[in-house]
């Protein structure tokens, strides 16, 4: 599998790894780092919402609210102050083969999350 910086699993890895680091350090995540206008993620709002909706619905993160939006397939996403990775998200981050490939891809770019 060839990956790119904007692949779903690469972006999901960045988001979940950052939230896991914040959890371990007892810090409140900086929403600008993982938000829709993040310079780190550098993706469209629609793609960001798609990723966040699925991470939330799959049980990998909590602390967001899904907001129905007229004319859109996916709901809008509102991050709450308490956005965090779940135990299921930690397991996905550490044990999923696609996430391992994303981690290795980011290492080759020297773009891993600080502290991980």
Order of alpha helices (4+ residues) and beta strands (2+ residues): alpha-alpha-alpha-beta-beta-alpha-alpha
